[in-house]
Amino acid sequence: MSHRWDCPDDYEARQRARRDAERDLPYSAGFTPHGPFDCDEGNETYRREYRYEFDRLEEERRIEQRQQERRRHEHEESEHYEQQALESYDQMMAEQEFLSRQES
């Protein structure tokens, strides 16, 4: 493939696409832009890398969200069991106090 002087090389196009995909992730629904360059080769590399990077970042975000949800659920579950244990202990202590008053 011949390289035009005004066209970025593959590395430059990929770097730009990665930067743009990371920037666009919070705001975009995953569209693939045409490309910012005045040459087909650079735009093709850009589009391919942008799509790849955007998808990768989106998957990382989904994984992190699932992990946060799992941690939140585990925390809530732990708090629930702690509360149950405290309530059981309080009930047991109240019953023991009641029984000790009955014996007196």
C-alpha positions in Angstrom: 0.0 0.0 0.0 1.5 3.3 -1.0 1.5 6.0 1.7 0.4 9.6 0.9 2.3 12.3 2.6 -0.9 13.8 4.1 -2.3 10.5 5.3 -1.4 9.2 8.8 0.3 5.9 9.1 -1.4 3.0 10.8 0.1 3.8 14.2 -1.1 7.4 14.1 -4.6 6.4 12.9 -4.9 3.7 15.6 -3.7 6.0 18.4 -6.2 8.7 17.3 -9.0 6.1 17.2 -8.2 4.8 20.7 -8.1 8.3 22.2 -11.4 9.2 20.5 -13.1 5.9 21.5 -12.1 6.5 25.1 -13.3 10.1 24.9 -16.6 9.1 23.3 -17.5 6.1 25.5 -19.7 7.9 28.1 -21.6 9.9 25.4 -21.9 7.5 22.5 -24.1 4.6 21.6 -21.3 2.9 19.8 -21.4 4.5 16.4 -18.4 4.2 14.2 -17.4 7.6 12.8 -16.4 8.1 9.2 -12.9 9.1 10.2 -11.1 12.4 10.6 -8.6 12.0 7.8 -8.6 13.0 4.1 -7.5 9.6 2.9 -9.3 6.3 2.7 -6.4 4.2 4.1 -6.2 6.3 7.3 -9.9 6.4 7.7 -10.3 2.6 7.3 -7.6 2.0 9.9 -9.2 4.6 12.2 -12.7 3.1 11.9 -11.5 -0.5 12.5 -9.5 0.5 15.5 -12.2 2.8 16.9 -14.8 0.1 16.7 -12.4 -2.4 18.4 -11.3 0.0 21.1 -14.9 1.2 21.8 -16.1 -2.4 22.1 -13.2 -3.3 24.4 -13.8 -0.3 26.7 -17.6 -0.9 26.7 -17.0 -4.5 27.7 -14.6 -3.4 30.5 -17.3 -1.0 31.7 -19.9 -3.8 31.8 -17.6 -6.1 33.7 -16.9 -3.4 36.2 -20.6 -2.7 36.6 -21.3 -6.4 37.2 -18.5 -6.6 39.8 -19.8 -3.5 41.6 -23.3 -5.0 41.6 -22.0 -8.3 43.0 -20.0 -6.4 45.7 -23.1 -4.4 46.6 -25.2 -7.5 46.8 -22.7 -9.3 49.0 -22.5 -6.2 51.3 -26.3 -6.1 51.6 -26.4 -9.8 52.3 -23.7 -9.5 54.9 -25.6 -6.7 56.6 -28.8 -8.7 56.5 -27.1 -11.7 58.2 -25.5 -9.4 60.8 -28.8 -7.8 61.6 -30.5 -11.2 61.9 -27.7 -12.3 64.3 -28.1 -9.2 66.4 -31.8 -9.7 66.6 -31.4 -13.4 67.6 -28.9 -12.4 70.2 -31.2 -9.7 71.6 -34.1 -12.1 71.7 -32.1 -14.8 73.4 -30.9 -12.3 76.0 -34.5 -11.1 76.6 -35.7 -14.7 77.0 -32.9 -15.4 79.5 -33.7 -12.3 81.5 -37.4 -13.3 81.5 -36.6 -16.8 82.6 -34.2 -15.5 85.4 -37.0 -13.2 86.7 -39.5 -16.2 86.6 -37.1 -18.2 88.7 -36.6 -15.5 91.3 
